[in-house]
């Protein structure tokens, strides 16, 4: 890869950290927490992998995914009008993490019968039909979100196919592993127990965003039009790196341990 076109690794990691933390907070605090408040219940505890409400309900369980899908759609629209490469990449990553988290939850709950949407459909009959419906919905949504995501990344890439594939790998693989490590490390400190690390932190991060690892292959055909000109390079930004370090520390050491919202 031409060194002049190579995205700065530390800046990409920092942007990935901030985007991952934002999406997680949107899911847990804004989504589940907002639904809890709208239900007239009392928020109790929030961490990076769970939210406790004084009253469990389908609406509270669905709230995280609903907010993620709304946030993803907003970032998708806004990113089209942003030309600054680092900000556009942040919006793109926030969109990708939000969309894949949302679509992945439907698929995950339908197949494994655990997670937020397994509670949403609990006691609904016939149970097998609801699980099949969630699985099918999740599969098609996830695929569509991957296609939308790789199309939206094109302005940051190159018309040259080989260069485009190399840039895509760096801009998708780095955030995939950054997101997975961040959520897993923070999840290890959660106040509920290690089971949540497996079924929430690791499953939602390494499993839920796995589309980042293979979306680049969709560019090998003619279905994803390449950009007409060279995209701007993501260069070194000390501001982003510093912000990423601060966000990672707060996310792991404060939110990871759990924050009590009510006594």
C-alpha positions in Angstrom: 0.0 0.0 0.0 1.2 3.5 -0.8 2.3 5.0 2.5 0.6 8.2 1.6 -2.7 6.5 1.4 -2.3 4.3 4.5 -4.7 5.3 7.3 -3.0 6.2 10.6 -3.5 3.1 12.8 -3.7 4.9 16.2 -6.2 7.4 14.9 -8.4 4.6 13.4 -8.2 2.7 16.8 -9.2 5.9 18.7 -12.1 6.7 16.4 -13.2 3.0 16.7 -13.1 3.3 20.5 -15.2 6.4 20.6 -17.8 5.0 18.1 -18.0 1.6 20.0 -18.5 3.4 23.3 -21.2 5.7 21.9 -23.1 2.8 20.4 -23.0 0.8 23.6 -24.2 3.7 25.7 -27.0 4.4 23.2 -28.1 0.8 23.5 -27.9 0.4 27.3 -28.5 3.8 28.7 -30.6 5.7 26.1 -32.4 2.6 24.7 -33.1 0.4 27.7 -33.0 3.4 30.1 -35.2 5.6 28.0 -37.8 2.8 27.6 -37.6 2.2 31.4 -38.4 5.9 32.1 -41.1 6.0 29.5 -42.7 3.0 31.1 -42.9 4.9 34.4 -40.4 2.6 36.0 -37.2 3.3 37.9 -33.7 2.9 36.3 -31.5 1.0 38.7 -28.1 0.1 37.3 -26.3 0.4 34.0 -23.1 -1.1 32.8 -21.5 -1.8 29.4 -23.3 -5.1 29.2 -26.6 -4.7 31.0 -29.3 -2.4 32.2 -31.5 -3.0 35.3 -35.0 -1.5 35.5 -37.4 -1.8 38.4 -39.9 -3.4 36.1 -39.1 -5.7 33.2 -41.1 -5.4 30.1 -41.0 -6.1 26.4 -40.7 -2.4 25.7 -37.6 -2.1 27.9 -36.0 -5.1 26.3 -36.7 -3.8 22.8 -35.5 -0.2 23.6 -31.8 -0.8 23.0 -32.2 -2.2 19.5 -34.8 0.5 18.6 -32.4 3.3 19.6 -29.5 1.7 17.8 -31.5 1.4 14.5 -32.6 5.0 14.8 -29.0 6.2 15.5 -27.7 4.1 12.6 -30.2 5.7 10.2 -29.3 9.2 11.4 -25.5 8.6 11.0 -26.1 7.2 7.5 -27.9 10.3 6.4 -25.6 12.8 8.1 -22.4 11.1 6.9 -23.3 11.8 3.3 -23.0 15.5 3.9 -19.7 15.4 5.8 -16.4 15.7 3.9 -13.9 15.8 6.7 -12.5 12.2 6.5 -12.1 11.5 10.3 -15.5 12.8 11.2 -17.1 10.9 8.3 -15.3 7.7 9.3 -16.6 8.2 12.9 -20.1 8.6 11.6 -19.7 5.6 9.4 -18.4 3.4 12.2 -21.2 4.6 14.5 -23.7 3.6 11.8 -22.1 0.2 11.2 -21.9 -0.7 14.9 -25.5 0.4 15.4 -26.9 -1.4 12.4 -25.0 -4.6 12.9 -25.9 -4.6 16.6 -29.6 -4.1 15.7 -29.7 -6.7 13.0 -27.5 -9.1 14.9 -29.8 -9.1 17.9 -32.8 -10.3 15.9 -30.7 -13.1 14.4 -29.0 -14.0 17.7 -32.2 -14.1 19.8 -34.0 -16.0 17.1 -31.3 -18.7 16.8 -30.1 -19.0 20.4 -33.3 -17.9 22.2 -31.3 -15.6 24.5 -30.8 -11.9 24.5 -33.1 -8.9 24.4 -35.5 -10.1 21.7 -35.9 -13.5 23.2 -37.6 -11.7 26.1 -39.6 -9.5 23.7 -41.2 -12.7 22.2 -41.4 -14.8 25.4 -44.8 -16.3 26.0 -45.9 -15.6 22.4 -47.3 -18.6 20.6 -46.4 -20.5 18.6 -42.9 -20.0 19.9 -41.2 -21.7 17.0 -42.9 -19.4 14.5 -41.8 -16.3 16.4 -38.2 -17.5 16.6 -38.1 -18.4 12.9 -39.6 -15.0 12.1 -36.9 -13.2 14.2 -34.2 -15.4 12.6 -35.3 -14.6 9.0 -35.8 -10.9 9.8 -32.3 -10.7 11.4 -30.7 -12.5 8.5 -32.1 -10.2 5.8 -31.6 -7.1 7.9 -28.0 -8.0 8.7 -27.2 -8.7 5.0 -28.8 -5.4 3.9 -26.9 -3.4 6.6 -23.6 -4.9 5.4 -24.3 -3.9 1.8 -25.4 -0.4 2.9 -22.2 -0.1 5.0 -19.8 -1.1 2.3 -21.5 1.3 -0.1 -21.2 4.1 2.4 -17.5 3.5 2.9 -16.6 4.1 -0.8 -15.9 7.9 -0.5 -13.0 7.0 1.8 -11.5 4.5 -0.6 -9.8 4.4 -4.1 -10.9 3.7 -7.6 -8.1 1.2 -8.0 -9.5 -2.2 -6.9 -6.3 -3.5 -5.2 -5.9 -0.3 -3.3 -9.6 -0.3 -2.5 -9.4 -3.8 -1.0 -6.3 -2.9 1.1 -7.9 0.3 2.5 -11.1 -1.6 3.2 -9.3 -4.2 5.3 -7.6 -1.6 7.4 -10.8 0.4 7.9 -12.9 -2.6 8.8 -10.5 -5.1 10.5 -9.1 -2.6 13.0 -12.5 -1.4 14.3 -13.7 -5.0 14.5 -11.0 -6.1 16.9 -10.9 -2.8 18.7 -14.6 -3.0 19.4 -14.4 -6.6 20.5 -11.5 -6.1 22.9 -13.0 -2.9 24.4 -16.4 -4.4 25.1 -14.9 -7.7 26.4 -12.4 -6.0 28.8 -15.1 -3.6 30.1 -17.5 -6.6 30.4 -15.1 -8.5 32.6 -15.7 -5.8 35.3 -19.5 -6.0 35.2 -21.4 -6.4 38.5 -23.6 -9.3 37.5 -21.2 -12.1 36.6 -19.1 -13.7 33.9 -22.0 -15.2 32.1 -22.8 -11.7 30.7 -19.3 -11.6 29.2 -20.0 -14.6 27.1 -23.6 -13.9 26.1 -23.4 -10.1 25.8 -19.9 -8.6 25.7 -18.2 -11.1 23.4 -21.3 -12.2 21.5 -22.4 -8.7 20.7 -18.9 -7.5 19.8 -17.0 -10.3 18.1 -20.2 -12.0 16.8 -22.5 -9.1 16.2 -20.1 -7.1 14.2 -18.5 -10.0 12.3 -19.9 -8.4 9.1 -16.9 -6.0 9.2 -14.6 -9.0 8.5 -16.3 -10.0 5.2 -18.1 -6.9 3.8 -14.9 -6.0 1.9 -15.3 -9.1 -0.3 -18.5 -7.7 -1.8 -16.3 -5.3 -3.7 -14.8 -8.0 -5.8 -17.8 -8.1 -8.1 -19.6 -5.3 -10.0 -22.4 -4.8 -7.4 -20.6 -2.2 -5.4 -19.6 0.7 -7.7 -16.1 2.1 -6.8 -15.5 5.8 -6.1 -14.8 8.1 -9.0 -11.8 9.7 -7.3 -9.3 9.1 -4.5 -10.8 9.5 -1.1 -9.2 11.6 1.6 -6.7 9.8 3.9 -7.3 9.4 7.6 -4.2 11.1 8.9 -2.8 11.2 12.4 -4.9 13.2 14.9 -3.6 13.7 18.4 -7.0 15.1 19.4 -8.8 11.9 18.4 -6.1 9.7 20.0 -6.4 11.6 23.3 -10.2 11.5 23.2 -10.1 7.7 22.5 -7.8 7.1 25.5 -10.0 9.1 27.8 -13.2 7.4 26.6 -11.6 4.0 26.9 -10.6 4.6 30.5 -14.0 5.9 31.5 -15.8 3.2 29.6 -13.8 0.4 31.2 -13.2 1.6 34.7 -16.5 3.5 35.4 -19.2 2.1 33.1 -17.7 -1.3 33.0 -18.1 -1.7 36.8 -21.6 -0.5 36.7 -23.2 2.8 37.7 -26.1 2.9 40.2 -28.8 5.2 39.0 -31.0 4.9 42.0 -30.7 3.9 45.7 
